[in-house]
Amino acid sequence: MGFRCVLHGSFRKHFEEIVRARRAFEAAGIEVLAPKDAEIASVKDGFALF
């Protein structure tokens, strides 16, 4: 079994950076369990919804 991780942070404020981090981890062979590769559907009460 390889490495796996979960990315955590402010998706509303730093979504593009989180997407770049996800791609970097995946390119290094690390499975990213969450967030799944998706676009933000909306923002409600300060939270990004997928």
Secondary structure by P-SEA (a helix, b strand, c coil): ccbbbbbbccccccaaaaaaaaaaaaaacccccccccccccccccccccc
